[in-house]
Amino acid sequence: MRVAVLLAFAVCYAALPPKVTQTPGEAAAELFHDADTNSDGELHLMEMVQLFDRYDVNGDHKVTRGEYVNYTRHHEPDLVNMAKELYTVFDHDGDHTLQVSDFMHLFLLMNPNVTSDVVTEYTFIGYFTVLYTNLQSN
């Protein structure tokens, strides 16, 4: 009987989504520092393309929802509960795949100075903190 109860508890516990352990701001800062590959405190357009390439696991120049969720699960586990919603937000053209153009649109949303090819750390973290907070409250 005790084994059955423990087994039932383990199955229920395993089915629970992972607990978010970071605040939205902390998750945004972690994502920024992961994307800022040259560590200069700015996200350059090329770094955004490189970020896309990390999600595009099979190299077909498209990121499926499965690729996105799987990458998020392994590299940004605090965001996995929001991964499907984030994917929908990032899919600017609504074609159910992410392409470089969707990442470029995201870059432009974060870049208040469209004549610049960089997004500052402050702007990036602010954008994603608001986005994560809004998704968590839904």
Backbone as CSV, one residue per row, in Angstrom:
resi,resn,N_x,N_y,N_z,CA_x,CA_y,CA_z,C_x,C_y,C_z
1,MET,0.828,-1.193,0.000,0.000,0.000,0.000,0.876,1.261,0.000
2,ARG,1.914,1.281,0.864,2.785,2.451,0.914,3.494,2.672,-0.412
3,VAL,3.901,1.595,-1.064,4.579,1.710,-2.345,3.641,2.321,-3.383
4,ALA,2.383,1.896,-3.370,1.404,2.425,-4.322,1.176,3.911,-4.088
5,VAL,1.100,4.327,-2.850,0.899,5.741,-2.528,2.117,6.557,-2.959
6,LEU,3.313,6.038,-2.669,4.523,6.740,-3.065,4.650,6.819,-4.583
7,LEU,4.291,5.743,-5.262,4.329,5.731,-6.719,3.342,6.747,-7.291
8,ALA,2.145,6.789,-6.725,1.136,7.750,-7.193,1.625,9.176,-6.971
9,PHE,2.244,9.430,-5.810,2.775,10.758,-5.531,3.873,11.113,-6.536
10,ALA,4.764,10.149,-6.807,5.872,10.408,-7.733,5.353,10.719,-9.135
11,VAL,4.342,10.003,-9.585,3.772,10.241,-10.904,3.136,11.625,-10.961
12,CYS,2.379,11.983,-9.939,1.746,13.314,-9.899,2.791,14.412,-9.829
13,TYR,3.822,14.216,-9.023,4.865,15.227,-8.885,5.614,15.415,-10.200
14,ALA,5.897,14.324,-10.885,6.624,14.410,-12.149,5.806,15.127,-13.214
15,ALA,4.482,15.063,-13.108,3.622,15.704,-14.100,3.511,17.210,-13.882
16,LEU,3.918,17.696,-12.715,3.839,19.130,-12.444,4.869,19.872,-13.289
17,PRO,4.524,21.082,-13.746,5.517,21.856,-14.485,6.645,22.273,-13.557
18,PRO,7.837,22.459,-14.096,8.945,22.894,-13.251,8.634,24.238,-12.604
19,LYS,9.075,24.402,-11.391,8.849,25.652,-10.680,9.776,26.718,-11.244
20,VAL,9.205,27.890,-11.487,10.021,29.008,-11.954,10.792,29.540,-10.754
21,THR,12.102,29.545,-10.876,12.934,29.953,-9.748,13.532,31.338,-9.942
22,GLN,13.362,31.919,-11.110,13.903,33.243,-11.377,12.761,34.240,-11.533
23,THR,13.052,35.484,-11.198,12.105,36.542,-11.506,12.154,36.795,-13.012
24,PRO,11.145,37.445,-13.571,11.217,37.774,-14.995,12.471,38.570,-15.359
25,GLY,12.875,39.496,-14.508,14.072,40.281,-14.777,15.339,39.444,-14.774
26,GLU,15.413,38.493,-13.847,16.581,37.606,-13.801,16.637,36.707,-15.033
27,ALA,15.485,36.187,-15.441,15.432,35.335,-16.640,15.826,36.145,-17.873
28,ALA,15.362,37.390,-17.951,15.701,38.255,-19.085,17.199,38.557,-19.101
29,ALA,17.771,38.825,-17.933,19.207,39.108,-17.849,20.021,37.888,-18.263
30,GLU,19.597,36.707,-17.844,20.311,35.483,-18.217,20.262,35.269,-19.731
31,LEU,19.090,35.496,-20.318,18.952,35.354,-21.764,19.847,36.360,-22.488
32,PHE,19.878,37.598,-21.998,20.733,38.607,-22.621,22.195,38.178,-22.593
33,HIS,22.668,37.765,-21.430,24.087,37.416,-21.299,24.437,36.183,-22.134
34,ASP,23.471,35.296,-22.330,23.690,34.149,-23.208,23.784,34.592,-24.669
35,ALA,22.959,35.557,-25.052,22.930,36.030,-26.442,24.093,36.969,-26.759
36,ASP,24.575,37.715,-25.778,25.662,38.682,-25.969,26.994,37.936,-25.995
37,THR,27.262,37.285,-27.112,28.407,36.379,-27.187,29.759,37.080,-27.076
38,ASN,29.838,38.352,-27.432,31.120,39.053,-27.293,31.210,39.831,-25.975
39,SER,30.188,39.710,-25.143,30.171,40.279,-23.785,30.471,41.773,-23.745
40,ASP,29.933,42.513,-24.729,30.175,43.959,-24.744,28.997,44.756,-24.176
41,GLY,27.985,44.066,-23.642,26.848,44.759,-23.051,25.824,45.240,-24.060
42,GLU,25.974,44.811,-25.304,25.029,45.169,-26.361,24.722,43.919,-27.184
43,LEU,23.498,43.844,-27.661,23.134,42.753,-28.557,23.179,43.294,-29.975
44,HIS,24.116,42.781,-30.742,24.272,43.208,-32.132,23.391,42.354,-33.033
45,LEU,23.069,42.898,-34.185,22.233,42.196,-35.145,22.783,40.806,-35.459
46,MET,24.073,40.693,-35.642,24.676,39.380,-35.933,24.518,38.412,-34.770
47,GLU,24.538,38.909,-33.546,24.329,38.033,-32.394,22.897,37.508,-32.378
48,MET,21.967,38.304,-32.869,20.586,37.853,-32.970,20.475,36.720,-33.983
49,VAL,21.193,36.837,-35.087,21.210,35.765,-36.090,21.858,34.514,-35.501
50,GLN,22.934,34.698,-34.752,23.594,33.558,-34.108,22.661,32.885,-33.099
51,LEU,21.868,33.677,-32.397,20.894,33.123,-31.460,19.873,32.266,-32.208
52,PHE,19.407,32.769,-33.339,18.481,31.993,-34.168,19.116,30.651,-34.542
53,ASP,20.371,30.681,-34.951,21.056,29.460,-35.374,21.135,28.426,-34.256
54,ARG,21.229,28.875,-33.015,21.254,27.931,-31.886,19.932,27.193,-31.751
55,TYR,18.833,27.902,-31.982,17.515,27.271,-31.899,17.264,26.347,-33.093
56,ASP,17.837,26.667,-34.236,17.645,25.893,-35.469,18.549,24.664,-35.439
57,VAL,18.150,23.701,-34.653,18.978,22.534,-34.372,19.332,21.746,-35.637
58,ASN,18.382,21.591,-36.553,18.659,20.769,-37.732,19.193,21.576,-38.924
59,GLY,19.366,22.894,-38.756,19.991,23.717,-39.781,19.176,23.950,-41.040
60,ASP,17.849,23.840,-40.941,17.008,24.029,-42.134,16.513,25.469,-42.297
61,HIS,17.038,26.377,-41.509,16.702,27.805,-41.560,15.282,28.092,-41.093
62,LYS,14.719,27.158,-40.336,13.405,27.322,-39.718,13.490,26.721,-38.322
63,VAL,12.796,27.343,-37.386,12.722,26.796,-36.041,11.281,26.384,-35.807
64,THR,11.068,25.084,-35.627,9.723,24.595,-35.338,9.409,24.836,-33.867
65,ARG,8.142,24.723,-33.532,7.740,24.863,-32.127,8.469,23.815,-31.286
66,GLY,8.606,22.602,-31.810,9.301,21.540,-31.086,10.759,21.868,-30.833
67,GLU,11.455,22.380,-31.842,12.854,22.775,-31.669,12.972,23.867,-30.608
68,TYR,12.060,24.835,-30.675,12.111,25.952,-29.741,11.885,25.488,-28.307
69,VAL,10.839,24.678,-28.111,10.517,24.198,-26.764,11.645,23.318,-26.234
70,ASN,12.179,22.442,-27.082,13.256,21.549,-26.658,14.510,22.337,-26.281
71,TYR,14.878,23.327,-27.095,16.046,24.157,-26.776,15.812,24.890,-25.452
72,THR,14.624,25.438,-25.312,14.301,26.170,-24.078,14.372,25.248,-22.867
73,ARG,13.851,24.052,-22.998,13.863,23.088,-21.889,15.293,22.805,-21.426
74,HIS,16.227,22.725,-22.365,17.598,22.365,-22.021,18.475,23.561,-21.648
75,HIS,18.184,24.744,-22.193,19.077,25.884,-22.005,18.481,27.004,-21.163
76,GLU,17.169,27.058,-21.073,16.494,28.108,-20.308,15.327,27.492,-19.544
77,PRO,15.600,26.529,-18.652,14.523,25.756,-18.023,13.497,26.592,-17.260
78,ASP,13.885,27.753,-16.759,12.916,28.590,-16.056,11.863,29.161,-16.996
79,LEU,12.112,29.113,-18.294,11.167,29.668,-19.262,10.346,28.596,-19.976
80,VAL,10.575,27.327,-19.666,9.920,26.260,-20.428,8.397,26.325,-20.311
81,ASN,7.877,26.779,-19.186,6.422,26.873,-19.036,5.819,27.918,-19.966
82,MET,6.614,28.875,-20.395,6.135,29.926,-21.289,6.571,29.712,-22.732
83,ALA,7.291,28.639,-23.010,7.913,28.459,-24.322,6.913,28.513,-25.468
84,LYS,5.780,27.859,-25.328,4.805,27.853,-26.423,4.237,29.246,-26.658
85,GLU,3.985,29.974,-25.585,3.469,31.335,-25.727,4.524,32.264,-26.323
86,LEU,5.780,32.102,-25.885,6.863,32.913,-26.446,7.006,32.642,-27.939
87,TYR,6.919,31.385,-28.317,7.028,31.021,-29.723,5.959,31.744,-30.541
88,THR,4.741,31.763,-30.031,3.645,32.438,-30.730,3.909,33.925,-30.846
89,VAL,4.429,34.528,-29.787,4.752,35.956,-29.825,5.850,36.224,-30.856
90,PHE,6.861,35.381,-30.887,7.993,35.599,-31.790,7.650,35.309,-33.250
91,ASP,6.623,34.488,-33.493,6.221,34.133,-34.859,5.432,35.297,-35.460
92,HIS,6.144,36.340,-35.833,5.545,37.593,-36.281,4.601,37.413,-37.473
93,ASP,5.001,36.588,-38.428,4.166,36.436,-39.624,3.102,35.345,-39.490
94,GLY,3.091,34.657,-38.354,2.029,33.686,-38.083,2.057,32.429,-38.936
95,ASP,3.227,32.084,-39.473,3.292,30.908,-40.352,3.655,29.623,-39.604
96,HIS,3.695,29.679,-38.288,3.960,28.527,-37.416,5.383,27.983,-37.530
97,THR,6.280,28.782,-38.045,7.710,28.487,-37.989,8.417,29.808,-37.720
98,LEU,9.518,29.718,-37.005,10.339,30.910,-36.802,11.436,30.906,-37.847
99,GLN,11.622,32.062,-38.448,12.691,32.240,-39.423,13.507,33.447,-38.991
100,VAL,14.618,33.666,-39.640,15.467,34.805,-39.289,14.654,36.097,-39.335
101,SER,13.724,36.206,-40.269,12.913,37.428,-40.370,12.101,37.664,-39.103
102,ASP,11.643,36.609,-38.447,10.912,36.770,-37.181,11.843,37.289,-36.088
103,PHE,13.075,36.808,-36.065,14.049,37.288,-35.087,14.437,38.736,-35.383
104,MET,14.509,39.092,-36.659,14.820,40.475,-37.020,13.676,41.400,-36.584
105,HIS,12.448,40.946,-36.730,11.302,41.738,-36.271,11.383,41.950,-34.762
106,LEU,11.716,40.900,-34.034,11.883,41.013,-32.588,12.985,42.017,-32.260
107,PHE,14.081,41.954,-32.996,15.192,42.885,-32.793,14.715,44.323,-32.991
108,LEU,13.919,44.562,-34.030,13.414,45.909,-34.301,12.447,46.378,-33.210
109,LEU,11.656,45.461,-32.661,10.758,45.827,-31.559,11.544,46.306,-30.339
110,MET,12.684,45.691,-30.103,13.496,46.051,-28.943,14.372,47.263,-29.208
111,ASN,14.553,47.628,-30.462,15.495,48.664,-30.831,14.771,49.984,-31.087
112,PRO,14.710,50.860,-30.095,13.990,52.122,-30.290,14.681,53.058,-31.282
113,ASN,15.964,52.819,-31.531,16.730,53.635,-32.467,17.015,52.794,-33.707
114,VAL,16.099,52.824,-34.668,16.197,51.919,-35.816,17.408,52.188,-36.701
115,THR,18.137,53.261,-36.445,19.348,53.511,-37.227,20.544,52.769,-36.643
116,SER,20.359,52.125,-35.512,21.436,51.412,-34.846,21.256,49.908,-35.039
117,ASP,22.366,49.181,-35.093,22.271,47.731,-35.214,22.561,47.049,-33.882
118,VAL,22.296,47.764,-32.774,22.484,47.177,-31.445,21.271,47.452,-30.560
119,VAL,21.065,46.539,-29.618,20.081,46.717,-28.550,20.873,46.694,-27.255
120,THR,20.682,47.685,-26.431,21.423,47.742,-25.169,20.896,46.686,-24.203
121,GLU,21.730,46.352,-23.250,21.331,45.393,-22.216,20.084,45.898,-21.484
122,TYR,20.067,47.162,-21.150,18.941,47.757,-20.430,17.638,47.605,-21.227
123,THR,17.685,47.904,-22.514,16.498,47.817,-23.364,16.039,46.366,-23.514
124,PHE,16.982,45.466,-23.753,16.675,44.047,-23.903,15.995,43.501,-22.647
125,ILE,16.619,43.747,-21.498,16.088,43.223,-20.243,14.727,43.845,-19.946
126,GLY,14.568,45.126,-20.220,13.271,45.763,-20.020,12.190,45.144,-20.882
127,TYR,12.481,44.926,-22.165,11.505,44.330,-23.085,11.092,42.938,-22.608
128,PHE,12.083,42.097,-22.324,11.761,40.721,-21.946,11.157,40.617,-20.550
129,THR,11.516,41.505,-19.635,10.897,41.490,-18.318,9.399,41.759,-18.441
130,VAL,9.027,42.737,-19.234,7.602,43.041,-19.450,6.918,41.860,-20.136
131,LEU,7.546,41.305,-21.159,6.962,40.174,-21.878,6.754,38.980,-20.947
132,TYR,7.780,38.599,-20.190,7.675,37.457,-19.282,6.617,37.703,-18.212
133,THR,6.589,38.907,-17.675,5.598,39.240,-16.649,4.187,39.123,-17.208
134,ASN,3.977,39.627,-18.398,2.651,39.531,-19.021,2.251,38.089,-19.278
135,LEU,3.173,37.274,-19.730,2.858,35.868,-19.997,2.595,35.096,-18.706
136,GLN,3.320,35.413,-17.640,3.106,34.739,-16.361,1.739,35.076,-15.770
137,SER,1.261,36.270,-16.034,-0.025,36.687,-15.442,-1.226,36.185,-16.239
138,ASN,-1.004,35.612,-17.407,-2.112,35.065,-18.209,-2.457,33.658,-17.828
